[in-house]
Amino acid sequence: MTAQVPVPEQPPPLHPANVEPAAGAAVSVTAVPFANDAEQAAPHEMPAGALVTVPVPAPALLTVSVKF
């Protein structure tokens, strides 16, 4: 059998006193670029037919097409 005893209360830890910081001024700075040029505006160079799969692969599962 185990018995639990109450935990003795401990005082809270010491914290530094709250002090108001000195008054400050808010500053907002916005940088505007001289030009808005795109680094890659031209289309990519890709050989013609590079994305074509020949022959067209057969479906992995049986498919049924119904026309109404």
Predicted model as a PDB file, atoms N, CA, C, CB and O in Angstrom, pLDDT in the B-factor column:
MODEL        1                                                                  
ATOM      1  N   MET A   1       0.852  -1.179   0.000  1.00 69.00           N  
ATOM      2  CA  MET A   1       0.000   0.000   0.000  1.00 69.00           C  
ATOM      3  C   MET A   1       0.894   1.237   0.000  1.00 69.00           C  
ATOM      4  CB  MET A   1      -0.967   0.001   1.228  1.00 69.00           C  
ATOM      5  O   MET A   1       1.910   1.288   0.692  1.00 69.00           O  
ATOM      6  N   THR A   2       0.488   2.243  -0.800  1.00 77.00           N  
ATOM      7  CA  THR A   2       1.261   3.482  -0.886  1.00 77.00           C  
ATOM      8  C   THR A   2       0.425   4.621  -0.340  1.00 77.00           C  
ATOM      9  CB  THR A   2       1.700   3.775  -2.345  1.00 77.00           C  
ATOM     10  O   THR A   2      -0.785   4.694  -0.556  1.00 77.00           O  
ATOM     11  N   ALA A   3       1.084   5.484   0.355  1.00 80.00           N  
ATOM     12  CA  ALA A   3       0.393   6.651   0.890  1.00 80.00           C  
ATOM     13  C   ALA A   3       1.009   7.900   0.288  1.00 80.00           C  
ATOM     14  CB  ALA A   3       0.466   6.690   2.441  1.00 80.00           C  
ATOM     15  O   ALA A   3       2.227   8.016   0.157  1.00 80.00           O  
ATOM     16  N   GLN A   4       0.144   8.825  -0.073  1.00 81.00           N  
ATOM     17  CA  GLN A   4       0.625  10.084  -0.625  1.00 81.00           C  
ATOM     18  C   GLN A   4       0.503  11.161   0.437  1.00 81.00           C  
ATOM     19  CB  GLN A   4      -0.163  10.474  -1.903  1.00 81.00           C  
ATOM     20  O   GLN A   4      -0.496  11.263   1.148  1.00 81.00           O  
ATOM     21  N   VAL A   5       1.547  11.952   0.517  1.00 79.00           N  
ATOM     22  CA  VAL A   5       1.522  13.050   1.466  1.00 79.00           C  
ATOM     23  C   VAL A   5       1.379  14.354   0.699  1.00 79.00           C  
ATOM     24  CB  VAL A   5       2.798  13.059   2.348  1.00 79.00           C  
ATOM     25  O   VAL A   5       1.809  14.431  -0.452  1.00 79.00           O  
ATOM     26  N   PRO A   6       0.792  15.379   1.298  1.00 79.00           N  
ATOM     27  CA  PRO A   6       0.644  16.641   0.569  1.00 79.00           C  
ATOM     28  C   PRO A   6       2.012  17.261   0.278  1.00 79.00           C  
ATOM     29  CB  PRO A   6      -0.228  17.628   1.372  1.00 79.00           C  
ATOM     30  O   PRO A   6       2.946  17.173   1.075  1.00 79.00           O  
ATOM     31  N   VAL A   7       2.087  17.879  -0.874  1.00 75.00           N  
ATOM     32  CA  VAL A   7       3.322  18.548  -1.285  1.00 75.00           C  
ATOM     33  C   VAL A   7       3.387  19.892  -0.569  1.00 75.00           C  
ATOM     34  CB  VAL A   7       3.388  18.732  -2.849  1.00 75.00           C  
ATOM     35  O   VAL A   7       2.403  20.632  -0.558  1.00 75.00           O  
ATOM     36  N   PRO A   8       4.534  20.219   0.032  1.00 72.00           N  
ATOM     37  CA  PRO A   8       4.591  21.517   0.727  1.00 72.00           C  
ATOM     38  C   PRO A   8       4.512  22.670  -0.282  1.00 72.00           C  
ATOM     39  CB  PRO A   8       5.896  21.629   1.568  1.00 72.00           C  
ATOM     40  O   PRO A   8       5.084  22.598  -1.370  1.00 72.00           O  
ATOM     41  N   GLU A   9       3.810  23.710   0.090  1.00 81.00           N  
ATOM     42  CA  GLU A   9       3.689  24.866  -0.791  1.00 81.00           C  
ATOM     43  C   GLU A   9       5.019  25.590  -0.870  1.00 81.00           C  
ATOM     44  CB  GLU A   9       2.583  25.820  -0.301  1.00 81.00           C  
ATOM     45  O   GLU A   9       5.739  25.727   0.118  1.00 81.00           O  
ATOM     46  N   GLN A  10       5.320  26.042  -2.059  1.00 80.00           N  
ATOM     47  CA  GLN A  10       6.567  26.781  -2.269  1.00 80.00           C  
ATOM     48  C   GLN A  10       6.226  28.195  -2.705  1.00 80.00           C  
ATOM     49  CB  GLN A  10       7.475  26.077  -3.327  1.00 80.00           C  
ATOM     50  O   GLN A  10       5.241  28.406  -3.412  1.00 80.00           O  
ATOM     51  N   PRO A  11       7.019  29.154  -2.296  1.00 78.00           N  
ATOM     52  CA  PRO A  11       6.727  30.528  -2.725  1.00 78.00           C  
ATOM     53  C   PRO A  11       7.010  30.665  -4.223  1.00 78.00           C  
ATOM     54  CB  PRO A  11       7.574  31.561  -1.909  1.00 78.00           C  
ATOM     55  O   PRO A  11       7.868  29.962  -4.757  1.00 78.00           O  
ATOM     56  N   PRO A  12       6.299  31.557  -4.897  1.00 76.00           N  
ATOM     57  CA  PRO A  12       6.540  31.743  -6.332  1.00 76.00           C  
ATOM     58  C   PRO A  12       7.952  32.301  -6.557  1.00 76.00           C  
ATOM     59  CB  PRO A  12       5.472  32.697  -6.951  1.00 76.00           C  
ATOM     60  O   PRO A  12       8.500  32.981  -5.690  1.00 76.00           O  
ATOM     61  N   PRO A  13       8.535  32.007  -7.726  1.00 80.00           N  
ATOM     62  CA  PRO A  13       9.883  32.526  -7.985  1.00 80.00           C  
ATOM     63  C   PRO A  13       9.874  34.052  -8.073  1.00 80.00           C  
ATOM     64  CB  PRO A  13      10.450  31.926  -9.285  1.00 80.00           C  
ATOM     65  O   PRO A  13       8.858  34.658  -8.412  1.00 80.00           O  
ATOM     66  N   LEU A  14      11.003  34.653  -7.769  1.00 85.00           N  
ATOM     67  CA  LEU A  14      11.106  36.100  -7.824  1.00 85.00           C  
ATOM     68  C   LEU A  14      11.205  36.557  -9.276  1.00 85.00           C  
ATOM     69  CB  LEU A  14      12.320  36.592  -7.015  1.00 85.00           C  
ATOM     70  O   LEU A  14      11.984  36.003 -10.052  1.00 85.00           O  
ATOM     71  N   HIS A  15      10.430  37.548  -9.639  1.00 83.00           N  
ATOM     72  CA  HIS A  15      10.442  38.122 -10.985  1.00 83.00           C  
ATOM     73  C   HIS A  15      10.876  39.578 -10.880  1.00 83.00           C  
ATOM     74  CB  HIS A  15       9.037  38.001 -11.671  1.00 83.00           C  
ATOM     75  O   HIS A  15      10.606  40.244  -9.881  1.00 83.00           O  
ATOM     76  N   PRO A  16      11.551  40.067 -11.917  1.00 83.00           N  
ATOM     77  CA  PRO A  16      11.893  41.493 -11.879  1.00 83.00           C  
ATOM     78  C   PRO A  16      10.621  42.343 -11.958  1.00 83.00           C  
ATOM     79  CB  PRO A  16      12.860  41.856 -13.043  1.00 83.00           C  
ATOM     80  O   PRO A  16       9.605  41.911 -12.502  1.00 83.00           O  
ATOM     81  N   ALA A  17      10.692  43.509 -11.428  1.00 82.00           N  
ATOM     82  CA  ALA A  17       9.534  44.412 -11.425  1.00 82.00           C  
ATOM     83  C   ALA A  17       9.223  44.851 -12.854  1.00 82.00           C  
ATOM     84  CB  ALA A  17       9.799  45.653 -10.517  1.00 82.00           C  
ATOM     85  O   ALA A  17      10.134  45.043 -13.660  1.00 82.00           O  
ATOM     86  N   ASN A  18       7.943  45.010 -13.165  1.00 79.00           N  
ATOM     87  CA  ASN A  18       7.538  45.500 -14.477  1.00 79.00           C  
ATOM     88  C   ASN A  18       7.841  46.987 -14.582  1.00 79.00           C  
ATOM     89  CB  ASN A  18       6.036  45.231 -14.728  1.00 79.00           C  
ATOM     90  O   ASN A  18       7.505  47.770 -13.693  1.00 79.00           O  
ATOM     91  N   VAL A  19       8.476  47.358 -15.675  1.00 82.00           N  
ATOM     92  CA  VAL A  19       8.768  48.773 -15.902  1.00 82.00           C  
ATOM     93  C   VAL A  19       8.295  49.150 -17.295  1.00 82.00           C  
ATOM     94  CB  VAL A  19      10.288  49.074 -15.733  1.00 82.00           C  
ATOM     95  O   VAL A  19       8.339  48.341 -18.222  1.00 82.00           O  
ATOM     96  N   GLU A  20       7.850  50.367 -17.424  1.00 80.00           N  
ATOM     97  CA  GLU A  20       7.420  50.860 -18.722  1.00 80.00           C  
ATOM     98  C   GLU A  20       8.646  51.221 -19.549  1.00 80.00           C  
ATOM     99  CB  GLU A  20       6.477  52.079 -18.570  1.00 80.00           C  
ATOM    100  O   GLU A  20       9.511  51.947 -19.060  1.00 80.00           O  
ATOM    101  N   PRO A  21       8.751  50.735 -20.800  1.00 77.00           N  
ATOM    102  CA  PRO A  21       9.884  51.150 -21.626  1.00 77.00           C  
ATOM    103  C   PRO A  21       9.740  52.614 -22.032  1.00 77.00           C  
ATOM    104  CB  PRO A  21       9.999  50.258 -22.876  1.00 77.00           C  
ATOM    105  O   PRO A  21       8.647  53.180 -21.988  1.00 77.00           O  
ATOM    106  N   ALA A  22      10.830  53.199 -22.417  1.00 78.00           N  
ATOM    107  CA  ALA A  22      10.786  54.595 -22.860  1.00 78.00           C  
ATOM    108  C   ALA A  22       9.924  54.698 -24.119  1.00 78.00           C  
ATOM    109  CB  ALA A  22      12.225  55.141 -23.131  1.00 78.00           C  
ATOM    110  O   ALA A  22       9.819  53.739 -24.884  1.00 78.00           O  
ATOM    111  N   ALA A  23       9.316  55.847 -24.328  1.00 78.00           N  
ATOM    112  CA  ALA A  23       8.460  56.056 -25.496  1.00 78.00           C  
ATOM    113  C   ALA A  23       9.294  55.928 -26.764  1.00 78.00           C  
ATOM    114  CB  ALA A  23       7.764  57.444 -25.436  1.00 78.00           C  
ATOM    115  O   ALA A  23      10.444  56.367 -26.801  1.00 78.00           O  
ATOM    116  N   GLY A  24       8.731  55.342 -27.779  1.00 78.00           N  
ATOM    117  CA  GLY A  24       9.452  55.156 -29.031  1.00 78.00           C  
ATOM    118  C   GLY A  24       8.652  55.708 -30.190  1.00 78.00           C  
ATOM    119  O   GLY A  24       7.500  56.112 -30.026  1.00 78.00           O  
ATOM    120  N   ALA A  25       9.261  55.726 -31.353  1.00 81.00           N  
ATOM    121  CA  ALA A  25       8.593  56.205 -32.561  1.00 81.00           C  
ATOM    122  C   ALA A  25       8.528  55.067 -33.565  1.00 81.00           C  
ATOM    123  CB  ALA A  25       9.330  57.439 -33.167  1.00 81.00           C  
ATOM    124  O   ALA A  25       9.515  54.360 -33.767  1.00 81.00           O  
ATOM    125  N   ALA A  26       7.373  54.883 -34.193  1.00 83.00           N  
ATOM    126  CA  ALA A  26       7.214  53.844 -35.205  1.00 83.00           C  
ATOM    127  C   ALA A  26       7.733  54.364 -36.539  1.00 83.00           C  
ATOM    128  CB  ALA A  26       5.728  53.403 -35.324  1.00 83.00           C  
ATOM    129  O   ALA A  26       7.454  55.496 -36.935  1.00 83.00           O  
ATOM    130  N   VAL A  27       8.492  53.514 -37.222  1.00 85.00           N  
ATOM    131  CA  VAL A  27       9.045  53.897 -38.520  1.00 85.00           C  
ATOM    132  C   VAL A  27       8.670  52.822 -39.523  1.00 85.00           C  
ATOM    133  CB  VAL A  27      10.599  54.090 -38.451  1.00 85.00           C  
ATOM    134  O   VAL A  27       8.842  51.632 -39.256  1.00 85.00           O  
ATOM    135  N   SER A  28       8.158  53.235 -40.678  1.00 86.00           N  
ATOM    136  CA  SER A  28       7.806  52.298 -41.737  1.00 86.00           C  
ATOM    137  C   SER A  28       8.619  52.655 -42.977  1.00 86.00           C  
ATOM    138  CB  SER A  28       6.268  52.329 -42.038  1.00 86.00           C  
ATOM    139  O   SER A  28       8.593  53.796 -43.436  1.00 86.00           O  
ATOM    140  N   VAL A  29       9.340  51.676 -43.515  1.00 84.00           N  
ATOM    141  CA  VAL A  29      10.167  51.905 -44.695  1.00 84.00           C  
ATOM    142  C   VAL A  29       9.746  50.912 -45.771  1.00 84.00           C  
ATOM    143  CB  VAL A  29      11.692  51.763 -44.361  1.00 84.00           C  
ATOM    144  O   VAL A  29       9.670  49.711 -45.516  1.00 84.00           O  
ATOM    145  N   THR A  30       9.473  51.409 -46.967  1.00 84.00           N  
ATOM    146  CA  THR A  30       9.109  50.554 -48.091  1.00 84.00           C  
ATOM    147  C   THR A  30      10.122  50.749 -49.201  1.00 84.00           C  
ATOM    148  CB  THR A  30       7.674  50.863 -48.592  1.00 84.00           C  
ATOM    149  O   THR A  30      10.347  51.872 -49.651  1.00 84.00           O  
ATOM    150  N   ALA A  31      10.733  49.665 -49.643  1.00 80.00           N  
ATOM    151  CA  ALA A  31      11.696  49.736 -50.744  1.00 80.00           C  
ATOM    152  C   ALA A  31      10.979  49.398 -52.042  1.00 80.00           C  
ATOM    153  CB  ALA A  31      12.901  48.772 -50.507  1.00 80.00           C  
ATOM    154  O   ALA A  31      10.313  48.367 -52.133  1.00 80.00           O  
ATOM    155  N   VAL A  32      11.107  50.246 -53.032  1.00 76.00           N  
ATOM    156  CA  VAL A  32      10.475  50.037 -54.327  1.00 76.00           C  
ATOM    157  C   VAL A  32      11.572  49.731 -55.340  1.00 76.00           C  
ATOM    158  CB  VAL A  32       9.630  51.285 -54.760  1.00 76.00           C  
ATOM    159  O   VAL A  32      12.482  50.540 -55.518  1.00 76.00           O  
ATOM    160  N   PRO A  33      11.505  48.580 -56.007  1.00 72.00           N  
ATOM    161  CA  PRO A  33      12.528  48.275 -57.008  1.00 72.00           C  
ATOM    162  C   PRO A  33      12.414  49.219 -58.201  1.00 72.00           C  
ATOM    163  CB  PRO A  33      12.408  46.815 -57.474  1.00 72.00           C  
ATOM    164  O   PRO A  33      11.340  49.746 -58.487  1.00 72.00           O  
ATOM    165  N   PHE A  34      13.535  49.425 -58.892  1.00 69.00           N  
ATOM    166  CA  PHE A  34      13.536  50.314 -60.052  1.00 69.00           C  
ATOM    167  C   PHE A  34      12.734  49.739 -61.210  1.00 69.00           C  
ATOM    168  CB  PHE A  34      14.959  50.586 -60.499  1.00 69.00           C  
ATOM    169  O   PHE A  34      12.061  50.478 -61.928  1.00 69.00           O  
ATOM    170  N   ALA A  35      12.802  48.416 -61.397  1.00 71.00           N  
ATOM    171  CA  ALA A  35      12.076  47.790 -62.501  1.00 71.00           C  
ATOM    172  C   ALA A  35      11.562  46.437 -62.041  1.00 71.00           C  
ATOM    173  CB  ALA A  35      12.981  47.641 -63.763  1.00 71.00           C  
ATOM    174  O   ALA A  35      12.115  45.824 -61.128  1.00 71.00           O  
ATOM    175  N   ASN A  36      10.518  45.989 -62.671  1.00 67.00           N  
ATOM    176  CA  ASN A  36       9.943  44.687 -62.349  1.00 67.00           C  
ATOM    177  C   ASN A  36      10.157  43.776 -63.549  1.00 67.00           C  
ATOM    178  CB  ASN A  36       8.419  44.801 -61.984  1.00 67.00           C  
ATOM    179  O   ASN A  36       9.217  43.478 -64.286  1.00 67.00           O  
ATOM    180  N   ASP A  37      11.373  43.343 -63.740  1.00 69.00           N  
ATOM    181  CA  ASP A  37      11.695  42.496 -64.889  1.00 69.00           C  
ATOM    182  C   ASP A  37      11.587  41.026 -64.501  1.00 69.00           C  
ATOM    183  CB  ASP A  37      13.113  42.810 -65.422  1.00 69.00           C  
ATOM    184  O   ASP A  37      12.010  40.621 -63.419  1.00 69.00           O  
ATOM    185  N   ALA A  38      11.014  40.240 -65.401  1.00 70.00           N  
ATOM    186  CA  ALA A  38      10.952  38.800 -65.192  1.00 70.00           C  
ATOM    187  C   ALA A  38      12.260  38.194 -65.670  1.00 70.00           C  
ATOM    188  CB  ALA A  38       9.736  38.167 -65.934  1.00 70.00           C  
ATOM    189  O   ALA A  38      12.747  38.521 -66.752  1.00 70.00           O  
ATOM    190  N   GLU A  39      12.823  37.313 -64.862  1.00 71.00           N  
ATOM    191  CA  GLU A  39      14.089  36.693 -65.249  1.00 71.00           C  
ATOM    192  C   GLU A  39      13.893  35.674 -66.349  1.00 71.00           C  
ATOM    193  CB  GLU A  39      14.745  36.036 -64.052  1.00 71.00           C  
ATOM    194  O   GLU A  39      14.822  35.406 -67.112  1.00 71.00           O  
ATOM    195  N   GLN A  40      12.691  35.092 -66.450  1.00 69.00           N  
ATOM    196  CA  GLN A  40      12.476  34.037 -67.424  1.00 69.00           C  
ATOM    197  C   GLN A  40      11.153  34.291 -68.132  1.00 69.00           C  
ATOM    198  CB  GLN A  40      12.489  32.638 -66.749  1.00 69.00           C  
ATOM    199  O   GLN A  40      10.146  33.664 -67.805  1.00 69.00           O  
ATOM    200  N   ALA A  41      11.144  35.192 -69.085  1.00 67.00           N  
ATOM    201  CA  ALA A  41       9.912  35.543 -69.780  1.00 67.00           C  
ATOM    202  C   ALA A  41       9.698  34.704 -71.038  1.00 67.00           C  
ATOM    203  CB  ALA A  41       9.923  37.012 -70.141  1.00 67.00           C  
ATOM    204  O   ALA A  41       8.554  34.451 -71.417  1.00 67.00           O  
ATOM    205  N   ALA A  42      10.771  34.271 -71.688  1.00 69.00           N  
ATOM    206  CA  ALA A  42      10.645  33.478 -72.912  1.00 69.00           C  
ATOM    207  C   ALA A  42      10.254  32.045 -72.565  1.00 69.00           C  
ATOM    208  CB  ALA A  42      11.967  33.499 -73.719  1.00 69.00           C  
ATOM    209  O   ALA A  42      10.548  31.578 -71.465  1.00 69.00           O  
ATOM    210  N   PRO A  43       9.595  31.338 -73.486  1.00 71.00           N  
ATOM    211  CA  PRO A  43       9.241  29.945 -73.202  1.00 71.00           C  
ATOM    212  C   PRO A  43      10.491  29.067 -73.083  1.00 71.00           C  
ATOM    213  CB  PRO A  43       8.316  29.397 -74.300  1.00 71.00           C  
ATOM    214  O   PRO A  43      11.558  29.405 -73.597  1.00 71.00           O  
ATOM    215  N   HIS A  44      10.337  27.966 -72.413  1.00 68.00           N  
ATOM    216  CA  HIS A  44      11.446  27.031 -72.269  1.00 68.00           C  
ATOM    217  C   HIS A  44      11.785  26.397 -73.605  1.00 68.00           C  
ATOM    218  CB  HIS A  44      11.111  25.950 -71.239  1.00 68.00           C  
ATOM    219  O   HIS A  44      10.927  26.206 -74.467  1.00 68.00           O  
ATOM    220  N   GLU A  45      13.044  26.083 -73.748  1.00 72.00           N  
ATOM    221  CA  GLU A  45      13.439  25.365 -74.957  1.00 72.00           C  
ATOM    222  C   GLU A  45      13.199  23.883 -74.735  1.00 72.00           C  
ATOM    223  CB  GLU A  45      14.929  25.640 -75.322  1.00 72.00           C  
ATOM    224  O   GLU A  45      13.772  23.282 -73.826  1.00 72.00           O  
ATOM    225  N   MET A  46      12.349  23.295 -75.568  1.00 69.00           N  
ATOM    226  CA  MET A  46      12.043  21.878 -75.455  1.00 69.00           C  
ATOM    227  C   MET A  46      11.890  21.327 -76.863  1.00 69.00           C  
ATOM    228  CB  MET A  46      10.753  21.633 -74.600  1.00 69.00           C  
ATOM    229  O   MET A  46      11.166  21.902 -77.675  1.00 69.00           O  
ATOM    230  N   PRO A  47      12.559  20.226 -77.164  1.00 71.00           N  
ATOM    231  CA  PRO A  47      12.434  19.670 -78.502  1.00 71.00           C  
ATOM    232  C   PRO A  47      10.992  19.266 -78.793  1.00 71.00           C  
ATOM    233  CB  PRO A  47      13.364  18.469 -78.667  1.00 71.00           C  
ATOM    234  O   PRO A  47      10.267  18.823 -77.903  1.00 71.00           O  
ATOM    235  N   ALA A  48      10.590  19.426 -80.049  1.00 72.00           N  
ATOM    236  CA  ALA A  48       9.229  19.075 -80.450  1.00 72.00           C  
ATOM    237  C   ALA A  48       9.015  17.582 -80.256  1.00 72.00           C  
ATOM    238  CB  ALA A  48       8.960  19.479 -81.923  1.00 72.00           C  
ATOM    239  O   ALA A  48       9.882  16.775 -80.592  1.00 72.00           O  
ATOM    240  N   GLY A  49       7.859  17.217 -79.714  1.00 67.00           N  
ATOM    241  CA  GLY A  49       7.529  15.813 -79.519  1.00 67.00           C  
ATOM    242  C   GLY A  49       8.128  15.203 -78.273  1.00 67.00           C  
ATOM    243  O   GLY A  49       8.019  13.992 -78.083  1.00 67.00           O  
ATOM    244  N   ALA A  50       8.750  15.979 -77.424  1.00 68.00           N  
ATOM    245  CA  ALA A  50       9.394  15.428 -76.233  1.00 68.00           C  
ATOM    246  C   ALA A  50       8.370  14.897 -75.233  1.00 68.00           C  
ATOM    247  CB  ALA A  50      10.267  16.487 -75.570  1.00 68.00           C  
ATOM    248  O   ALA A  50       8.692  14.017 -74.434  1.00 68.00           O  
ATOM    249  N   LEU A  51       7.152  15.413 -75.262  1.00 72.00           N  
ATOM    250  CA  LEU A  51       6.138  14.981 -74.306  1.00 72.00           C  
ATOM    251  C   LEU A  51       5.167  13.959 -74.894  1.00 72.00           C  
ATOM    252  CB  LEU A  51       5.369  16.176 -73.804  1.00 72.00           C  
ATOM    253  O   LEU A  51       4.112  13.712 -74.310  1.00 72.00           O  
ATOM    254  N   VAL A  52       5.500  13.370 -76.023  1.00 70.00           N  
ATOM    255  CA  VAL A  52       4.614  12.413 -76.674  1.00 70.00           C  
ATOM    256  C   VAL A  52       5.078  11.004 -76.329  1.00 70.00           C  
ATOM    257  CB  VAL A  52       4.587  12.629 -78.216  1.00 70.00           C  
ATOM    258  O   VAL A  52       6.258  10.683 -76.477  1.00 70.00           O  
ATOM    259  N   THR A  53       4.153  10.159 -75.868  1.00 66.00           N  
ATOM    260  CA  THR A  53       4.455   8.762 -75.584  1.00 66.00           C  
ATOM    261  C   THR A  53       3.941   7.912 -76.731  1.00 66.00           C  
ATOM    262  CB  THR A  53       3.831   8.311 -74.235  1.00 66.00           C  
ATOM    263  O   THR A  53       2.748   7.922 -77.033  1.00 66.00           O  
ATOM    264  N   VAL A  54       4.832   7.186 -77.363  1.00 72.00           N  
ATOM    265  CA  VAL A  54       4.439   6.350 -78.506  1.00 72.00           C  
ATOM    266  C   VAL A  54       4.874   4.934 -78.207  1.00 72.00           C  
ATOM    267  CB  VAL A  54       5.069   6.862 -79.852  1.00 72.00           C  
ATOM    268  O   VAL A  54       6.031   4.746 -77.831  1.00 72.00           O  
ATOM    269  N   PRO A  55       4.062   3.960 -78.341  1.00 75.00           N  
ATOM    270  CA  PRO A  55       2.617   4.029 -78.586  1.00 75.00           C  
ATOM    271  C   PRO A  55       1.874   4.420 -77.310  1.00 75.00           C  
ATOM    272  CB  PRO A  55       2.090   2.676 -79.115  1.00 75.00           C  
ATOM    273  O   PRO A  55       2.433   4.394 -76.214  1.00 75.00           O  
ATOM    274  N   VAL A  56       0.606   4.781 -77.477  1.00 71.00           N  
ATOM    275  CA  VAL A  56      -0.216   5.156 -76.337  1.00 71.00           C  
ATOM    276  C   VAL A  56      -0.367   3.920 -75.453  1.00 71.00           C  
ATOM    277  CB  VAL A  56      -1.617   5.715 -76.793  1.00 71.00           C  
ATOM    278  O   VAL A  56      -0.744   2.859 -75.950  1.00 71.00           O  
ATOM    279  N   PRO A  57      -0.084   4.031 -74.166  1.00 72.00           N  
ATOM    280  CA  PRO A  57      -0.158   2.846 -73.301  1.00 72.00           C  
ATOM    281  C   PRO A  57      -1.584   2.352 -73.129  1.00 72.00           C  
ATOM    282  CB  PRO A  57       0.440   3.152 -71.940  1.00 72.00           C  
ATOM    283  O   PRO A  57      -2.529   3.141 -73.118  1.00 72.00           O  
ATOM    284  N   ALA A  58      -1.732   1.049 -72.995  1.00 75.00           N  
ATOM    285  CA  ALA A  58      -3.052   0.450 -72.764  1.00 75.00           C  
ATOM    286  C   ALA A  58      -3.454   0.720 -71.323  1.00 75.00           C  
ATOM    287  CB  ALA A  58      -3.044  -1.091 -73.063  1.00 75.00           C  
ATOM    288  O   ALA A  58      -2.590   0.806 -70.450  1.00 75.00           O  
ATOM    289  N   PRO A  59      -4.743   0.855 -71.058  1.00 71.00           N  
ATOM    290  CA  PRO A  59      -5.174   1.093 -69.682  1.00 71.00           C  
ATOM    291  C   PRO A  59      -4.831  -0.102 -68.789  1.00 71.00           C  
ATOM    292  CB  PRO A  59      -6.687   1.375 -69.636  1.00 71.00           C  
ATOM    293  O   PRO A  59      -4.819  -1.246 -69.244  1.00 71.00           O  
ATOM    294  N   ALA A  60      -4.555   0.175 -67.531  1.00 74.00           N  
ATOM    295  CA  ALA A  60      -4.192  -0.877 -66.590  1.00 74.00           C  
ATOM    296  C   ALA A  60      -5.398  -1.735 -66.218  1.00 74.00           C  
ATOM    297  CB  ALA A  60      -3.577  -0.271 -65.335  1.00 74.00           C  
ATOM    298  O   ALA A  60      -5.247  -2.911 -65.887  1.00 74.00           O  
ATOM    299  N   LEU A  61      -6.588  -1.152 -66.272  1.00 76.00           N  
ATOM    300  CA  LEU A  61      -7.807  -1.875 -65.921  1.00 76.00           C  
ATOM    301  C   LEU A  61      -8.752  -1.887 -67.107  1.00 76.00           C  
ATOM    302  CB  LEU A  61      -8.489  -1.242 -64.691  1.00 76.00           C  
ATOM    303  O   LEU A  61      -8.609  -1.098 -68.042  1.00 76.00           O  
ATOM    304  N   LEU A  62      -9.714  -2.784 -67.060  1.00 73.00           N  
ATOM    305  CA  LEU A  62     -10.724  -2.857 -68.111  1.00 73.00           C  
ATOM    306  C   LEU A  62     -11.591  -1.606 -68.067  1.00 73.00           C  
ATOM    307  CB  LEU A  62     -11.594  -4.131 -67.958  1.00 73.00           C  
ATOM    308  O   LEU A  62     -12.062  -1.217 -66.998  1.00 73.00           O  
ATOM    309  N   THR A  63     -11.801  -0.988 -69.189  1.00 69.00           N  
ATOM    310  CA  THR A  63     -12.659   0.201 -69.237  1.00 69.00           C  
ATOM    311  C   THR A  63     -13.823  -0.069 -70.167  1.00 69.00           C  
ATOM    312  CB  THR A  63     -11.865   1.454 -69.702  1.00 69.00           C  
ATOM    313  O   THR A  63     -13.700  -0.816 -71.138  1.00 69.00           O  
ATOM    314  N   VAL A  64     -14.945   0.541 -69.866  1.00 76.00           N  
ATOM    315  CA  VAL A  64     -16.147   0.394 -70.704  1.00 76.00           C  
ATOM    316  C   VAL A  64     -16.609   1.783 -71.075  1.00 76.00           C  
ATOM    317  CB  VAL A  64     -17.289  -0.407 -69.967  1.00 76.00           C  
ATOM    318  O   VAL A  64     -16.802   2.640 -70.213  1.00 76.00           O  
ATOM    319  N   SER A  65     -16.786   1.998 -72.373  1.00 78.00           N  
ATOM    320  CA  SER A  65     -17.287   3.281 -72.852  1.00 78.00           C  
ATOM    321  C   SER A  65     -18.723   3.086 -73.316  1.00 78.00           C  
ATOM    322  CB  SER A  65     -16.394   3.850 -74.005  1.00 78.00           C  
ATOM    323  O   SER A  65     -19.007   2.191 -74.112  1.00 78.00           O  
ATOM    324  N   VAL A  66     -19.618   3.914 -72.823  1.00 82.00           N  
ATOM    325  CA  VAL A  66     -21.020   3.836 -73.192  1.00 82.00           C  
ATOM    326  C   VAL A  66     -21.400   5.157 -73.812  1.00 82.00           C  
ATOM    327  CB  VAL A  66     -21.923   3.502 -71.971  1.00 82.00           C  
ATOM    328  O   VAL A  66     -21.161   6.216 -73.231  1.00 82.00           O  
ATOM    329  N   LYS A  67     -21.998   5.098 -75.002  1.00 80.00           N  
ATOM    330  CA  LYS A  67     -22.468   6.328 -75.669  1.00 80.00           C  
ATOM    331  C   LYS A  67     -23.976   6.367 -75.589  1.00 80.00           C  
ATOM    332  CB  LYS A  67     -21.993   6.397 -77.160  1.00 80.00           C  
ATOM    333  O   LYS A  67     -24.647   5.365 -75.834  1.00 80.00           O  
ATOM    334  N   PHE A  68     -24.505   7.521 -75.248  1.00 73.00           N  
ATOM    335  CA  PHE A  68     -25.954   7.695 -75.183  1.00 73.00           C  
ATOM    336  C   PHE A  68     -26.415   8.507 -76.335  1.00 73.00           C  
ATOM    337  CB  PHE A  68     -26.380   8.345 -73.884  1.00 73.00           C  
ATOM    338  O   PHE A  68     -27.611   8.769 -76.466  1.00 73.00           O  
TER     339      PHE A  68                                                      
ENDMDL                                                                          
END                                                                             
